[in-house]
Structures are given as C-alpha cells and as structure tokens.
Amino acid sequence: MPPHTEPPQPPSGTTPERLLDGTLPAGVYRWPDPLDDLPSRARDAGWHTSRLSLDEVPDKESLMRACAQALRLPEYVGHNWDALEEALGDLSWWPEAPGHLLLVNGWPSYARRLPRDAATLLSVLNQVTALDPGVRPTPLTVLVD
C-alpha cells in the first residue's frame, strides 16, 4: 500500500478571511487557490508567515536543510524527523502572533519523488497543527499547493 501523501482540501467555501479570523481550524490543507497574495494578507492580519519550497528537494537531508533555512529553526534543532516535530510543536522562537502560517510550495512533485518522506512530513505537520491550545496557544496552519 503506498504511503498517504495527500493533504485534505479545506471545507467547501473556505476563504482566506476564514483562515485568518480563526474560523478554519488549524491543520494541514491543500489550498485550492494560488497562494500568491496570502502571505501579505496574513502579515497584514498580524500572522507570522513562512514559506517552504520543496521544488528542489531531492532527499531527506536536503529537506531538513530547507526546513532549517525557511523556518529559521534554532541552530540546536537536529536534522531529523523527531527534532523537526519538537521544534514545530514549540514555536516559542517564532514571533508572537495571532496565528502562524506555513506555506509549502512544490508538494505534488515532492510527494511523487519521495513518497515515504512526504508521508512522514505530512504526519509531522498533522501532529503539530493538531496540538491542544494548552500546549501551544497560537495555532499553526500549513497550506500546500
């Protein structure tokens, strides 16, 4: 059985406004529209945004480097799945904001190239976006193209 690599679509009728006002629950979603203007709209709403490109990621090691750079991970964060999950579960090193938005570009080709790594990354992202507000009060939403 192939690994699960496809994030769900957000609920029908979801708009950027529903995302930014907190109506859309935090999670990992395959956003149906281009993500072009979403970062500026999110920043205007006070959200912290980051963009991770998977277009040129050929292997797990390159993914971990891309995450470290794009997410501005602290230097002490290791380059492995557990460390990435722990860092994204904390986010105390990101600025305070009403929400955190991670935009991931290049997901379809990444998932075709590295289906096992894509499934693991999706699992990590699902786990950290589902954290209870008592653990991390600021929601993290991940949108993939």
N, C-alpha and C positions, 0 to 999 in steps of 0.2 A: 504494500500500500504506500503510495507516495506521501511525503510529509505535507502537512497543511501549511500553505504559504500565502493564502489569500485573505487579507483583512476584509471585514464586512463593510458594506455601504452604510452610511448613516441612515437613520429613519427618513422615510419619504417626507419631503417638504422642509428638510433641514437647510438652513441658510447660514451664512457667516454670522449674522446677528444672533441666531440661536446658539451658535458655538460660543460667541464672545460674551453673551449675557448669562451664560451658565445653564441655559435650558437644556442643551445637549449634554448628556453625562460624559464625563471624562472617559476616554477609551482610545482604541486604535481604529481608524476608519479609512477606507479607500474613498477619498473625496471625489465626487463625480465631476466637479468643475475644475478648470485650471486654477492652480494655487497662486498665480502671479501677484494679485493685489492683496491677498490675505495677510502676508506678513506686515504690510504697512497698516492695514486696518486693525490688526491685533495690537501692534505697537501703539496706535492711536487710542486704543481702549485700555492701555496700560499693561498689556500682557508682555511677558518675556518670550521672545521667539528665537528659534534656532533652525537652521536648515542643514540637513544631512544628504549629501549626494551619493548615491550608490552606483552611478553610471560607470565609473572607472574602477570599481572594486572587484578584483579578481579572486580574492581568497579571504579567509577569516582574519589573518594578520593585517591585511590592508583595511579590512572593515574596522578593526579595533583602532588602527591609526586614524582613520577617517572620523570615527566617533570621538576620539580624544580631541582632535582638532576642531571639528564642527560644534561639539557640545562644550568645548572648553573645560574638559574634565580636569580635575586637580591632578598634579603630577603623581601623587601617591596611588592613583587608581590603576590597578593592574590591567593588562590587556587580555582579559578572559571574560567569559560569559558571567560568572559569579560577580566579578568586580563591576562589570557594567550594570548588572541588575542592582547591586548595592548602591552604586553612585546615583543611578536614576531613581531609586527609591528614596533617596535622601533629598537631593537638590538644594540643600542649605547653602551651597556655594554659588547658586544662581541668585540673581537679584530678587528681592521681594516683589511680588506682582499678584494681581487677582487671578492670574492663570498662566500656565506655561504651555507653549505651543511648539511642537517639533514637527517640521515639515520634512518629509522624506521623499526625495526625487529618485527616479530610476528603479522603483520597486519591481515592476514586471520583469525587466531584463535581469535584474539581480536574482530574483526567485527562479528564473529559468537556468541561470548559470550555476547557482549554488543553492539548490532547493533545501538541503539539510540545514545550512547556515541560515537561510531565510526563515525556515520554520523555527529555529532556535531564537533568532532575533525577534520574530513575531511573538513567541511565547514570553520572552523577557519583557517586551513592550506591553503586552497584555497584562502581565503581572504588575508592573509598576504603575500603569494607568488605573488599575483597579484598587489601589491601596486605599484603605479606610482614611477618611479625613482626620481621624485622630492620630494617624501615623504621619501623614503628610497633608496638612490642611490646604495647600494650594494645588488645584487639580492640574494634571498633565494630560494633554490631549495630543495624540500623534495622528497626523494626516499623511497618507501616502498617495502618490499619483498613480 
